[in-house]
Amino acid sequence: MYGLFFNTRCLGIAPPSLYAAFCSKAGLYREALDHYFGIQGALTDLGVATDVPQAVESMLRNAVAAVTSTERERGCMVSSGMLQSAPEHSELVGELTARRDDMRHEISQALLRWMDPARAETLARYLVTVLQGLSVQARDGATRDELERVVDQVIAGIRATLPLKPAV
């Protein structure tokens, strides 16, 4: 479960201390997700963009910087978290799935400034797919420069294919 089920000895604490603080390992995982979402929330904030390509470029470049940061583990806890797990963790899987859906919905809502709801939803789903792919590629060792080139391709495709409506 994304490094959650570790040996408490590695942390230098006894299991009762972990359970006292978080009630369970699942509670610790939820706390980590809450903290992580607080850090990553800027990815879906497209408020300063003036058009779709600019909004998408800002979001994707921020994501590339985050998933390739040398200050933390490469990849994204949300994108790769609990994609496969034991049946007893189905509640956590559902929570993480809901968080990914919420992120897609936030992106879709932000895109409504420039496009109709159906196109915004489709583009948001595409962008979440790209974000998840960037995360997996980063975990597999792709460099920031390599992922920036992927972003360049995404933006070129958006500029070439999306009919845009003016900002309101």
DSSP file (Angstrom, degrees, kcal/mol; ACC not computed):
  #  RESIDUE AA STRUCTURE BP1 BP2  ACC     N-H-->O    O-->H-N    N-H-->O    O-->H-N    TCO  KAPPA ALPHA  PHI   PSI    X-CA   Y-CA   Z-CA
    1    1 A M    >         0   0    0      0, 0.0     3,-1.9     0, 0.0    80,-0.1   0.000 360.0 360.0 360.0  68.2    0.0    0.0    0.0
    2    2 A Y  T 3   -     0   0    0      1,-0.3    79,-0.1    78,-0.1    78,-0.0   0.871 360.0 -48.4  47.4  49.0    2.4    2.6   -1.3
    3    3 A G  T 3  S+     0   0    0      2,-0.1    -1,-0.3     1,-0.1     3,-0.2   0.596 111.8 118.6  75.8   9.6    5.0    2.0    1.4
    4    4 A L    <   +     0   0    0     -3,-1.9     2,-2.3     1,-0.2    -2,-0.1   0.918  59.3  65.1 -77.0 -43.3    2.4    2.2    4.2
    5    5 A F  S    S+     0   0    0     -4,-0.0    -1,-0.2     2,-0.0     2,-0.2  -0.445  76.0 143.6 -86.4  71.1    2.7   -1.2    5.6
    6    6 A F        -     0   0    0     -2,-2.3     2,-0.6    -3,-0.2    -2,-0.0  -0.442  60.9 -88.0 -99.2 172.0    6.2   -0.8    6.9
    7    7 A N    >>  -     0   0    0     -2,-0.2     3,-1.6     1,-0.1     4,-0.6  -0.754  28.6-143.6 -84.3 123.0    7.9   -2.1    9.9
    8    8 A T  H >>>S+     0   0    0     -2,-0.6     5,-1.8     1,-0.3     3,-0.7   0.749  97.4  71.4 -62.7 -21.4    7.3    0.3   12.8
    9    9 A R  H >45S+     0   0    0      1,-0.2     3,-0.9     2,-0.2    -1,-0.3   0.863  89.1  61.3 -59.6 -34.8   10.8   -0.5   14.0
   10   10 A C  H <45S+     0   0    0     -3,-1.6    -1,-0.2     1,-0.3    -2,-0.2   0.821 105.5  47.2 -61.4 -30.4   12.2    1.4   11.0
   11   11 A L  H <<5S-     0   0    0     -3,-0.7    -1,-0.3    -4,-0.6    -2,-0.2   0.576 113.2-120.0 -86.3 -10.7   10.5    4.5   12.4
   12   12 A G  T <<5S+     0   0    0     -3,-0.9     2,-0.3    -4,-0.7    -3,-0.2   0.759  76.7 110.0  76.5  24.0   11.8    3.9   15.8
   13   13 A I      < -     0   0    0     -5,-1.8    -1,-0.3     3,-0.0    -2,-0.2  -0.896  67.8-117.3-127.3 159.8    8.3    3.7   17.4
   14   14 A A    >>  -     0   0    0     -2,-0.3     4,-1.4    -3,-0.1     3,-1.3  -0.673  32.5-110.9 -91.1 150.3    6.3    0.9   18.8
   15   15 A P  H 3> S+     0   0    0      0, 0.0     4,-2.6     0, 0.0     5,-0.3   0.848 116.3  60.4 -50.4 -38.9    3.0   -0.1   17.2
   16   16 A P  H 3> S+     0   0    0      0, 0.0     4,-2.2     0, 0.0     5,-0.2   0.870 102.8  52.3 -60.1 -32.7    1.0    1.2   20.1
   17   17 A S  H <> S+     0   0    0     -3,-1.3     4,-1.9     2,-0.2     5,-0.2   0.909 109.8  48.4 -67.2 -41.3    2.4    4.7   19.5
   18   18 A L  H  X S+     0   0    0     -4,-1.4     4,-2.5     1,-0.2     5,-0.3   0.937 114.3  45.4 -62.3 -46.9    1.4    4.5   15.8
   19   19 A Y  H  X S+     0   0    0     -4,-2.6     4,-2.1     1,-0.2    -2,-0.2   0.836 110.1  54.6 -69.0 -31.9   -2.1    3.4   16.7
   20   20 A A  H  < S+     0   0    0     -4,-2.2    -1,-0.2    -5,-0.3    -2,-0.2   0.884 115.2  39.8 -66.5 -37.1   -2.5    6.0   19.4
   21   21 A A  H  < S+     0   0    0     -4,-1.9    -2,-0.2    -5,-0.2    -1,-0.2   0.871 137.2  12.6 -79.4 -38.0   -1.6    8.7   17.0
   22   22 A F  H  < S-     0   0    0     -4,-2.5     2,-0.7    -5,-0.2    -3,-0.2   0.416  86.9-128.9-124.7  -0.5   -3.5    7.5   13.9
   23   23 A C  S  < S+     0   0    0     -4,-2.1     2,-0.3    -5,-0.3    -4,-0.2  -0.005  84.1   1.5  73.3 -31.0   -5.8    4.7   15.2
   24   24 A S  S  > S-     0   0    0     -2,-0.7     4,-1.7    -6,-0.3     5,-0.1  -0.974  80.9 -95.4-168.1 171.1   -4.5    2.4   12.4
   25   25 A K  H  > S+     0   0    0     -2,-0.3     4,-2.2     1,-0.2     5,-0.1   0.855 125.6  56.4 -66.7 -33.7   -2.1    2.2    9.5
   26   26 A A  H  > S+     0   0    0      2,-0.2     4,-2.4     1,-0.2    -1,-0.2   0.881 104.1  53.4 -63.8 -37.0   -5.0    3.2    7.3
   27   27 A G  H  > S+     0   0    0      2,-0.2     4,-2.3     1,-0.2    -2,-0.2   0.895 107.9  50.1 -63.3 -40.3   -5.5    6.3    9.4
   28   28 A L  H  X S+     0   0    0     -4,-1.7     4,-2.5     2,-0.2    -2,-0.2   0.912 109.6  51.4 -62.5 -42.5   -1.8    7.2    8.9
   29   29 A Y  H  X S+     0   0    0     -4,-2.2     4,-2.5     1,-0.2    -2,-0.2   0.916 109.5  49.9 -61.5 -43.8   -2.3    6.7    5.1
   30   30 A R  H  X S+     0   0    0     -4,-2.4     4,-2.7     2,-0.2    -1,-0.2   0.908 110.1  50.6 -62.2 -41.6   -5.3    9.0    5.2
   31   31 A E  H  X S+     0   0    0     -4,-2.3     4,-2.5     2,-0.2    -2,-0.2   0.918 110.1  50.0 -61.2 -43.3   -3.3   11.7    7.1
   32   32 A A  H  X S+     0   0    0     -4,-2.5     4,-2.8     1,-0.2    -2,-0.2   0.907 111.1  49.4 -62.6 -41.3   -0.5   11.4    4.5
   33   33 A L  H  X S+     0   0    0     -4,-2.5     4,-3.0     2,-0.2     5,-0.2   0.923 109.7  51.1 -62.9 -44.3   -3.0   11.8    1.7
   34   34 A D  H  X S+     0   0    0     -4,-2.7     4,-1.6     1,-0.2    -2,-0.2   0.931 113.4  45.1 -58.7 -45.5   -4.5   14.8    3.3
   35   35 A H  H  X S+     0   0    0     -4,-2.5     4,-1.5     1,-0.2    -2,-0.2   0.929 113.5  50.1 -62.7 -45.7   -1.1   16.4    3.7
   36   36 A Y  H  X S+     0   0    0     -4,-2.8     4,-2.6     1,-0.2    -2,-0.2   0.897 108.0  52.5 -62.3 -42.3   -0.1   15.5    0.2
   37   37 A F  H  X S+     0   0    0     -4,-3.0     4,-1.2     1,-0.2    -1,-0.2   0.853 105.0  56.5 -64.0 -33.6   -3.3   17.0   -1.3
   38   38 A G  H  < S+     0   0    0     -4,-1.6    -1,-0.2    -5,-0.2    -2,-0.2   0.883 112.1  42.0 -62.6 -38.0   -2.6   20.2    0.5
   39   39 A I  H >< S+     0   0    0     -4,-1.5     3,-0.6    -3,-0.2    -2,-0.2   0.901 118.9  43.5 -73.4 -42.9    0.8   20.4   -1.2
   40   40 A Q  H >< S+     0   0    0     -4,-2.6     3,-2.3     1,-0.2     4,-0.3   0.514  83.1  99.1 -85.2  -5.8   -0.5   19.3   -4.6
   41   41 A G  G ><  +     0   0    0     -4,-1.2     3,-1.2     1,-0.3     4,-0.3   0.751  69.0  70.8 -56.2 -26.4   -3.6   21.4   -4.7
   42   42 A A  G X  S+     0   0    0     -3,-0.6     3,-1.1     1,-0.3    -1,-0.3   0.707  80.8  76.4 -64.9 -18.6   -2.0   24.1   -6.8
   43   43 A L  G <  S+     0   0    0     -3,-2.3    -1,-0.3     1,-0.3    -2,-0.2   0.850  98.6  41.8 -62.3 -33.4   -2.1   21.8   -9.8
   44   44 A T  G <  S+     0   0    0     -3,-1.2     2,-1.1    -4,-0.3    -1,-0.3   0.392  87.2 103.8 -96.7   4.8   -5.7   22.3  -10.4
   45   45 A D    <   +     0   0    0     -3,-1.1     3,-0.2    -4,-0.3    62,-0.1  -0.751  34.1 159.7 -88.4 100.4   -5.7   26.1   -9.8
   46   46 A L    >   +     0   0    0     -2,-1.1     3,-1.3     1,-0.2    -1,-0.1   0.108  29.3 123.5-106.1  20.0   -5.9   27.5  -13.3
   47   47 A G  T 3   +     0   0    0      1,-0.3    -1,-0.2     8,-0.0     8,-0.0   0.752  69.8  47.0 -57.5 -33.6   -7.1   30.9  -12.1
   48   48 A V  T 3  S+     0   0    0     -3,-0.2    -1,-0.3     7,-0.1    -2,-0.1   0.571  86.6 107.9 -90.5  -7.7   -4.4   33.1  -13.7
   49   49 A A    <   -     0   0    0     -3,-1.3     3,-0.1     1,-0.1    -3,-0.0  -0.349  53.8-158.0 -70.6 149.7   -4.4   31.5  -17.2
   50   50 A T  S    S+     0   0    0      1,-0.2     2,-0.3    -2,-0.0   117,-0.3   0.558  73.3   9.9-103.7 -11.7   -6.0   33.5  -20.1
   51   51 A D  S  > S-     0   0    0      1,-0.1     4,-2.4   115,-0.1     5,-0.2  -0.961  83.3 -93.7-156.4 172.9   -6.7   30.5  -22.3
   52   52 A V  H  > S+     0   0    0     -2,-0.3     4,-3.0     1,-0.2     5,-0.3   0.934 118.8  50.6 -61.3 -50.4   -6.8   26.7  -22.3
   53   53 A P  H  > S+     0   0    0      0, 0.0     4,-2.7     0, 0.0    -1,-0.2   0.917 113.2  46.8 -56.8 -41.0   -3.2   26.1  -23.6
   54   54 A Q  H  > S+     0   0    0      2,-0.2     4,-2.4     1,-0.2    -2,-0.2   0.914 113.8  48.3 -65.6 -41.9   -1.8   28.4  -21.0
   55   55 A A  H  X S+     0   0    0     -4,-2.4     4,-2.3     2,-0.2    -1,-0.2   0.931 115.0  44.4 -62.9 -46.6   -3.8   26.8  -18.2
   56   56 A V  H  X S+     0   0    0     -4,-3.0     4,-2.9     2,-0.2     5,-0.3   0.913 112.5  51.8 -66.4 -42.8   -2.9   23.3  -19.3
   57   57 A E  H  X S+     0   0    0     -4,-2.7     4,-2.7    -5,-0.3     5,-0.3   0.927 110.5  48.4 -61.0 -44.5    0.8   24.2  -19.7
   58   58 A S  H  X S+     0   0    0     -4,-2.4     4,-2.2    -5,-0.2    -1,-0.2   0.941 114.1  46.4 -60.1 -47.9    1.0   25.8  -16.3
   59   59 A M  H  X S+     0   0    0     -4,-2.3     4,-2.0     1,-0.2    -2,-0.2   0.929 115.7  44.4 -61.7 -47.1   -0.7   22.7  -14.7
   60   60 A L  H  X S+     0   0    0     -4,-2.9     4,-2.6     2,-0.2    -1,-0.2   0.888 112.7  50.3 -69.9 -38.7    1.5   20.2  -16.5
   61   61 A R  H  X S+     0   0    0     -4,-2.7     4,-2.3    -5,-0.3    -1,-0.2   0.893 110.9  50.3 -67.1 -37.2    4.7   22.0  -16.0
   62   62 A N  H  X S+     0   0    0     -4,-2.2     4,-2.1    -5,-0.3    -2,-0.2   0.903 111.0  50.0 -62.6 -40.2    3.9   22.3  -12.2
   63   63 A A  H  X S+     0   0    0     -4,-2.0     4,-2.9     2,-0.2     5,-0.2   0.919 108.8  51.0 -65.2 -43.5    3.2   18.6  -12.2
   64   64 A V  H  X S+     0   0    0     -4,-2.6     4,-1.4     1,-0.2    -1,-0.2   0.926 110.5  49.7 -59.9 -44.3    6.5   17.8  -14.0
   65   65 A A  H  < S+     0   0    0     -4,-2.3     4,-0.4     1,-0.2    -1,-0.2   0.907 113.4  47.0 -60.6 -40.8    8.4   19.9  -11.4
   66   66 A A  H >< S+     0   0    0     -4,-2.1     3,-0.8     1,-0.2    -2,-0.2   0.925 113.3  45.4 -68.2 -45.3    6.6   18.1   -8.6
   67   67 A V  H 3< S+     0   0    0     -4,-2.9     8,-1.8     1,-0.2    -1,-0.2   0.661 118.6  42.6 -78.3 -13.6    7.1   14.5   -9.8
   68   68 A T  T 3< S+     0   0    0     -4,-1.4    -1,-0.2    -5,-0.2    -2,-0.2   0.322  81.9 136.1-110.0   7.1   10.8   15.0  -10.7
   69   69 A S    X   -     0   0    0     -3,-0.8     3,-0.6    -4,-0.4    -3,-0.1  -0.251  49.3-149.3 -56.7 136.7   11.7   17.0   -7.5
   70   70 A T  T 3  S+     0   0    0      1,-0.2    -1,-0.2     3,-0.0     4,-0.1   0.559  91.8  69.8 -81.9  -7.9   14.9   15.9   -6.0
   71   71 A E  T 3  S+     0   0    0      2,-0.1     2,-0.3     0, 0.0    -1,-0.2   0.579 108.6  19.1 -87.0 -10.7   13.6   16.9   -2.6
   72   72 A R  S <  S-     0   0    0     -3,-0.6     3,-0.1    -6,-0.1     2,-0.0  -0.904 101.9 -59.7-148.1 176.8   11.0   14.0   -2.4
   73   73 A E        -     0   0    0     -2,-0.3    -4,-0.2     1,-0.1    -2,-0.1  -0.330  60.0-109.4 -63.1 139.0   10.2   10.7   -3.9
   74   74 A R  S    S+     0   0    0     -6,-0.1    -6,-0.2    64,-0.1     2,-0.2  -0.333  80.9  28.6 -68.3 150.6    9.7   10.7   -7.6
   75   75 A G  S    S-     0   0    0     -8,-1.8     2,-0.4    59,-0.1    -6,-0.1  -0.528  92.9 -69.8  96.7-165.8    6.2   10.2   -8.9
   76   76 A C     >  -     0   0    0     -2,-0.2     4,-2.3    56,-0.1     5,-0.3  -0.992  18.6-148.5-138.3 126.2    2.8   11.0   -7.3
   77   77 A M  H  > S+     0   0    0     -2,-0.4     4,-0.9     1,-0.2    -1,-0.1   0.833 102.8  47.7 -60.2 -34.1    1.2    9.3   -4.3
   78   78 A V  H  4 S+     0   0    0      2,-0.2    -1,-0.2     1,-0.1    22,-0.1   0.921 112.4  46.5 -76.2 -45.0   -2.3   10.0   -5.8
   79   79 A S  H  4 S+     0   0    0      1,-0.2    -2,-0.2    52,-0.1    -1,-0.1   0.887 127.8  24.9 -66.4 -39.5   -1.6    8.8   -9.3
   80   80 A S  H >< S+     0   0    0     -4,-2.3     3,-0.9     2,-0.0     2,-0.3   0.473  91.9 120.6-107.3  -1.7    0.1    5.5   -8.3
   81   81 A G  T 3< S-     0   0    0     -4,-0.9    -4,-0.0    -5,-0.3    -3,-0.0  -0.474  87.2 -16.3 -72.1 128.4   -1.3    5.0   -4.9
   82   82 A M  T 3  S+     0   0    0     -2,-0.3    -1,-0.2     2,-0.2     3,-0.1   0.764  75.5 147.0  55.4  36.4   -3.3    1.7   -4.3
   83   83 A L  S <  S+     0   0    0     -3,-0.9     2,-0.4     1,-0.3    -1,-0.1   0.829  81.2  23.1 -67.3 -29.7   -3.8    0.8   -8.0
   84   84 A Q  S    S+     0   0    0      2,-0.0     2,-0.3     9,-0.0    -1,-0.3  -0.999  84.2 147.2-133.1 135.3   -3.5   -2.8   -6.8
   85   85 A S        -     0   0    0     -2,-0.4     5,-0.0    -3,-0.1     0, 0.0  -0.975  48.8 -80.8-158.1 169.1   -4.3   -3.8   -3.2
   86   86 A A    >   -     0   0    0     -2,-0.3     3,-2.3     1,-0.1     4,-0.0  -0.416  46.5-110.6 -72.2 151.4   -5.6   -6.6   -1.0
   87   87 A P  G >  S+     0   0    0      0, 0.0     3,-1.7     0, 0.0     4,-0.2   0.797 114.4  67.2 -55.2 -30.7   -9.4   -6.8   -0.7
   88   88 A E  G 3  S+     0   0    0      1,-0.3     3,-0.3     2,-0.1     4,-0.1   0.612  97.4  55.4 -69.0  -8.4   -9.3   -5.7    2.9
   89   89 A H  G <> S+     0   0    0     -3,-2.3     4,-2.3     1,-0.2     3,-0.3   0.164  70.0 114.3-105.2  17.3   -8.1   -2.3    1.7
   90   90 A S  H <> S+     0   0    0     -3,-1.7     4,-2.4     1,-0.2    -1,-0.2   0.822  72.1  57.5 -60.7 -32.1  -11.1   -1.7   -0.6
   91   91 A E  H  > S+     0   0    0     -3,-0.3     4,-1.9     2,-0.2    -1,-0.2   0.930 109.4  44.4 -64.5 -43.7  -12.3    1.2    1.5
   92   92 A L  H  > S+     0   0    0     -3,-0.3     4,-2.5     2,-0.2     5,-0.2   0.884 111.1  54.3 -66.5 -38.3   -9.0    3.1    1.1
   93   93 A V  H  X S+     0   0    0     -4,-2.3     4,-2.6     1,-0.2    -2,-0.2   0.930 108.6  49.5 -59.4 -44.6   -9.0    2.2   -2.6
   94   94 A G  H  X S+     0   0    0     -4,-2.4     4,-2.3     1,-0.2    -1,-0.2   0.886 110.2  50.7 -61.8 -39.7  -12.4    3.8   -2.9
   95   95 A E  H  X S+     0   0    0     -4,-1.9     4,-2.0     2,-0.2    -1,-0.2   0.911 112.0  46.1 -65.3 -42.3  -11.3    6.9   -1.1
   96   96 A L  H  X S+     0   0    0     -4,-2.5     4,-2.2     2,-0.2    -2,-0.2   0.896 111.4  52.2 -69.1 -38.8   -8.3    7.4   -3.3
   97   97 A T  H  X S+     0   0    0     -4,-2.6     4,-2.4    -5,-0.2    -2,-0.2   0.919 109.4  50.6 -59.8 -43.4  -10.4    6.8   -6.4
   98   98 A A  H  X S+     0   0    0     -4,-2.3     4,-2.5     1,-0.2    -2,-0.2   0.879 108.2  52.3 -63.3 -37.7  -12.8    9.4   -5.2
   99   99 A R  H  X S+     0   0    0     -4,-2.0     4,-2.1     2,-0.2    -1,-0.2   0.901 109.4  48.9 -65.9 -39.9   -9.9   11.9   -4.7
  100  100 A R  H  X S+     0   0    0     -4,-2.2     4,-2.2     2,-0.2    -2,-0.2   0.911 111.7  49.8 -64.8 -40.2   -8.7   11.3   -8.2
  101  101 A D  H  X S+     0   0    0     -4,-2.4     4,-2.6     1,-0.2    -2,-0.2   0.894 108.7  52.9 -63.1 -39.8  -12.2   11.8   -9.5
  102  102 A D  H  X S+     0   0    0     -4,-2.5     4,-2.6     2,-0.2    -1,-0.2   0.905 107.9  50.7 -61.9 -40.9  -12.4   15.1   -7.5
  103  103 A M  H  X S+     0   0    0     -4,-2.1     4,-2.2     2,-0.2    -2,-0.2   0.926 110.6  48.9 -63.0 -44.0   -9.2   16.3   -9.1
  104  104 A R  H  X S+     0   0    0     -4,-2.2     4,-2.5     1,-0.2    -2,-0.2   0.914 111.7  49.8 -60.8 -42.4  -10.6   15.5  -12.5
  105  105 A H  H  X S+     0   0    0     -4,-2.6     4,-2.7     2,-0.2    -2,-0.2   0.904 108.7  52.0 -64.5 -41.4  -13.8   17.4  -11.6
  106  106 A E  H  X S+     0   0    0     -4,-2.6     4,-2.0     2,-0.2    -1,-0.2   0.908 111.1  47.5 -61.1 -42.2  -11.8   20.4  -10.4
  107  107 A I  H  X S+     0   0    0     -4,-2.2     4,-1.9     2,-0.2    -2,-0.2   0.936 111.8  50.6 -63.6 -45.8   -9.9   20.6  -13.6
  108  108 A S  H  X S+     0   0    0     -4,-2.5     4,-0.8     1,-0.2    -2,-0.2   0.915 110.0  49.7 -58.4 -45.0  -13.1   20.2  -15.6
  109  109 A Q  H >< S+     0   0    0     -4,-2.7     3,-0.7     1,-0.2     4,-0.2   0.888 109.6  51.3 -62.8 -39.3  -14.8   23.0  -13.7
  110  110 A A  H >< S+     0   0    0     -4,-2.0     3,-1.1     1,-0.2    -1,-0.2   0.858 106.2  55.5 -65.9 -34.2  -11.8   25.3  -14.2
  111  111 A L  H >X S+     0   0    0     -4,-1.9     3,-2.0     1,-0.2     4,-1.2   0.647  83.3  85.3 -74.7 -14.2  -11.9   24.6  -18.0
  112  112 A L  T << S+     0   0    0     -4,-0.8    -1,-0.2    -3,-0.7    -2,-0.1   0.696  73.8  74.4 -62.3 -17.4  -15.5   25.8  -18.2
  113  113 A R  T <4 S+     0   0    0     -3,-1.1    55,-0.5    -4,-0.2    -1,-0.3   0.800 112.5  23.5 -61.4 -27.3  -14.2   29.3  -18.6
  114  114 A W  T <4 S+     0   0    0     -3,-2.0    51,-2.5     1,-0.1     2,-0.3   0.551 125.0  29.1-118.2 -12.5  -13.1   28.5  -22.1
  115  115 A M  S  < S-     0   0    0     -4,-1.2    -1,-0.1    49,-0.2    49,-0.1  -0.952  80.8 -86.3-150.4 165.5  -15.3   25.6  -23.3
  116  116 A D     >  -     0   0    0     -2,-0.3     4,-2.6     1,-0.1     5,-0.2  -0.262  49.1-102.6 -71.3 162.1  -18.6   23.8  -23.0
  117  117 A P  H  > S+     0   0    0      0, 0.0     4,-2.4     0, 0.0     5,-0.2   0.850 117.6  52.3 -57.6 -39.8  -19.1   21.2  -20.3
  118  118 A A  H  > S+     0   0    0      2,-0.2     4,-2.1     1,-0.2     5,-0.2   0.935 114.0  42.5 -64.9 -44.7  -18.7   18.1  -22.5
  119  119 A R  H  > S+     0   0    0      2,-0.2     4,-2.9     1,-0.2     5,-0.2   0.890 113.1  53.5 -67.8 -38.4  -15.4   19.3  -23.9
  120  120 A A  H  X S+     0   0    0     -4,-2.6     4,-2.5     1,-0.2    -2,-0.2   0.915 110.3  47.4 -62.3 -42.3  -14.2   20.4  -20.5
  121  121 A E  H  X S+     0   0    0     -4,-2.4     4,-2.2    -5,-0.2    -2,-0.2   0.915 113.4  47.6 -65.8 -42.8  -14.9   17.0  -19.1
  122  122 A T  H  X S+     0   0    0     -4,-2.1     4,-2.2     2,-0.2    -2,-0.2   0.930 114.2  46.2 -64.5 -45.1  -13.2   15.2  -21.9
  123  123 A L  H  X S+     0   0    0     -4,-2.9     4,-2.9     1,-0.2    -2,-0.2   0.900 111.1  53.1 -64.7 -39.9  -10.1   17.4  -21.7
  124  124 A A  H  X S+     0   0    0     -4,-2.5     4,-2.4    -5,-0.2    -1,-0.2   0.914 109.3  48.6 -61.6 -42.4  -10.0   17.0  -17.9
  125  125 A R  H  X S+     0   0    0     -4,-2.2     4,-2.0     2,-0.2    -1,-0.2   0.912 112.5  49.1 -64.1 -41.4  -10.1   13.2  -18.3
  126  126 A Y  H  X S+     0   0    0     -4,-2.2     4,-2.4     2,-0.2    -2,-0.2   0.927 111.3  49.6 -61.4 -45.3   -7.3   13.4  -20.9
  127  127 A L  H  X S+     0   0    0     -4,-2.9     4,-3.0     1,-0.2    -2,-0.2   0.877 108.8  51.1 -66.0 -37.6   -5.2   15.7  -18.6
  128  128 A V  H  X S+     0   0    0     -4,-2.4     4,-2.6     2,-0.2    -1,-0.2   0.893 109.7  51.7 -64.9 -38.0   -5.6   13.4  -15.6
  129  129 A T  H  X S+     0   0    0     -4,-2.0     4,-2.2     2,-0.2    -2,-0.2   0.921 111.8  46.2 -62.2 -43.5   -4.5   10.5  -17.8
  130  130 A V  H  X S+     0   0    0     -4,-2.4     4,-2.9     2,-0.2    -2,-0.2   0.925 111.6  51.9 -64.0 -45.0   -1.4   12.6  -18.9
  131  131 A L  H  X S+     0   0    0     -4,-3.0     4,-2.1     1,-0.2    -2,-0.2   0.918 111.0  47.3 -58.2 -44.4   -0.7   13.6  -15.2
  132  132 A Q  H  X S+     0   0    0     -4,-2.6     4,-2.3     1,-0.2    -1,-0.2   0.897 112.2  50.4 -65.4 -39.2   -0.8    9.9  -14.2
  133  133 A G  H  X S+     0   0    0     -4,-2.2     4,-2.8     2,-0.2    -2,-0.2   0.905 108.1  52.0 -65.0 -41.4    1.4    9.0  -17.0
  134  134 A L  H  X S+     0   0    0     -4,-2.9     4,-2.5     1,-0.2    -1,-0.2   0.909 110.0  50.9 -59.3 -41.5    3.9   11.7  -16.1
  135  135 A S  H  X S+     0   0    0     -4,-2.1     4,-2.4    -5,-0.2    -2,-0.2   0.935 111.5  45.5 -62.5 -47.6    4.0   10.4  -12.6
  136  136 A V  H  X S+     0   0    0     -4,-2.3     4,-1.9     1,-0.2    -2,-0.2   0.919 112.8  51.0 -63.9 -43.0    4.6    6.8  -13.6
  137  137 A Q  H  <>S+     0   0    0     -4,-2.8     5,-2.7     1,-0.2    -1,-0.2   0.906 110.0  50.2 -61.2 -40.9    7.3    7.9  -16.1
  138  138 A A  H ><5S+     0   0    0     -4,-2.5     3,-1.6     1,-0.2    -2,-0.2   0.917 109.0  51.2 -63.2 -43.2    9.0    9.9  -13.3
  139  139 A R  H 3<5S+     0   0    0     -4,-2.4    -1,-0.2     1,-0.3    -2,-0.2   0.845 107.7  54.1 -62.2 -31.8    8.9    6.9  -11.0
  140  140 A D  T 3<5S-     0   0    0     -4,-1.9    -1,-0.3    -5,-0.2    -2,-0.2   0.452 130.9 -93.8 -83.5   0.3   10.5    4.9  -13.7
  141  141 A G  T < 5 +     0   0    0     -3,-1.6    -3,-0.2     1,-0.3    -2,-0.1   0.485  66.5 157.6 107.4   3.6   13.3    7.4  -14.0
  142  142 A A      < -     0   0    0     -5,-2.7    -1,-0.3    -6,-0.2     2,-0.1  -0.343  40.3-122.4 -60.1 141.9   12.3    9.8  -16.8
  143  143 A T     >  -     0   0    0      1,-0.1     4,-2.2     4,-0.0     5,-0.2  -0.350  17.4-110.6 -82.3 165.4   14.1   13.1  -16.4
  144  144 A R  H  > S+     0   0    0      1,-0.2     4,-2.5     2,-0.2     5,-0.2   0.913 119.9  53.1 -60.2 -42.7   12.5   16.5  -16.1
  145  145 A D  H  > S+     0   0    0      1,-0.2     4,-1.7     2,-0.2    -1,-0.2   0.905 107.9  50.4 -61.5 -41.9   13.7   17.4  -19.6
  146  146 A E  H  > S+     0   0    0      1,-0.2     4,-1.2     2,-0.2    -1,-0.2   0.915 113.2  45.3 -62.9 -42.3   12.1   14.3  -21.1
  147  147 A L  H  X S+     0   0    0     -4,-2.2     4,-2.1     1,-0.2    -2,-0.2   0.833 106.9  58.7 -72.8 -31.6    8.8   15.0  -19.4
  148  148 A E  H  X S+     0   0    0     -4,-2.5     4,-2.2     1,-0.2    -1,-0.2   0.872 103.3  53.8 -62.1 -36.0    8.9   18.7  -20.4
  149  149 A R  H  X S+     0   0    0     -4,-1.7     4,-1.7     2,-0.2    -1,-0.2   0.850 105.2  53.3 -67.5 -33.4    9.1   17.5  -24.0
  150  150 A V  H  X S+     0   0    0     -4,-1.2     4,-2.3     2,-0.2    -2,-0.2   0.930 108.0  50.7 -63.5 -44.7    5.9   15.4  -23.4
  151  151 A V  H  X S+     0   0    0     -4,-2.1     4,-2.7     1,-0.2     5,-0.2   0.908 105.8  56.2 -59.2 -42.2    4.2   18.6  -22.1
  152  152 A D  H  X S+     0   0    0     -4,-2.2     4,-2.3     1,-0.2    -1,-0.2   0.908 108.5  47.8 -55.5 -42.5    5.4   20.4  -25.3
  153  153 A Q  H  X S+     0   0    0     -4,-1.7     4,-2.3     2,-0.2    -1,-0.2   0.900 110.4  50.8 -66.9 -41.2    3.6   17.8  -27.4
  154  154 A V  H  X S+     0   0    0     -4,-2.3     4,-2.3     2,-0.2    -2,-0.2   0.938 112.4  46.5 -61.4 -46.6    0.4   17.9  -25.3
  155  155 A I  H  X S+     0   0    0     -4,-2.7     4,-2.8     1,-0.2     5,-0.2   0.902 110.5  52.6 -64.9 -41.2    0.3   21.7  -25.6
  156  156 A A  H  X S+     0   0    0     -4,-2.3     4,-1.8    -5,-0.2    -1,-0.2   0.912 110.5  48.9 -60.2 -41.8    1.0   21.6  -29.4
  157  157 A G  H  X S+     0   0    0     -4,-2.3     4,-1.5     2,-0.2     5,-0.3   0.901 111.5  48.5 -64.8 -41.2   -1.9   19.1  -29.8
  158  158 A I  H  X S+     0   0    0     -4,-2.3     4,-2.1     1,-0.2     3,-0.3   0.931 111.2  49.8 -65.7 -44.7   -4.2   21.3  -27.8
  159  159 A R  H  < S+     0   0    0     -4,-2.8    -1,-0.2     1,-0.2    -2,-0.2   0.858 115.0  45.5 -61.5 -33.8   -3.3   24.4  -29.8
  160  160 A A  H  < S+     0   0    0     -4,-1.8    -1,-0.2    -5,-0.2    -2,-0.2   0.731 124.7  25.6 -82.4 -23.0   -3.9   22.5  -33.0
  161  161 A T  H  < S+     0   0    0     -4,-1.5    -2,-0.2    -3,-0.3    -3,-0.2   0.707  90.9  91.7-120.6 -22.3   -7.2   20.8  -32.2
  162  162 A L     <  -     0   0    0     -4,-2.1     2,-0.6    -5,-0.3  -110,-0.0  -0.658  59.1-144.3 -88.1 123.7   -9.3   22.5  -29.6
  163  163 A P        -     0   0    0      0, 0.0     2,-0.3     0, 0.0    -3,-0.0  -0.740  29.4-155.8 -76.5 123.6  -11.9   25.0  -30.7
  164  164 A L        -     0   0    0     -2,-0.6   -49,-0.2   -49,-0.1     3,-0.0  -0.759  12.1-145.9-105.9 146.3  -11.8   27.6  -28.0
  165  165 A K        -     0   0    0    -51,-2.5     3,-0.1    -2,-0.3     0, 0.0  -0.850  38.1 -94.6-103.8 149.8  -14.4   30.0  -26.8
  166  166 A P        -     0   0    0      0, 0.0    -1,-0.1     0, 0.0     2,-0.1  -0.202  46.2 -96.2 -61.1 151.0  -13.4   33.4  -25.5
  167  167 A A              0   0    0   -117,-0.3   -53,-0.1     1,-0.1   -54,-0.1  -0.392 360.0 360.0 -64.9 143.6  -12.9   33.8  -21.7
  168  168 A V              0   0    0    -55,-0.5    -1,-0.1    -3,-0.1   -54,-0.1   0.421 360.0 360.0 -95.5 360.0  -15.9   35.3  -20.0
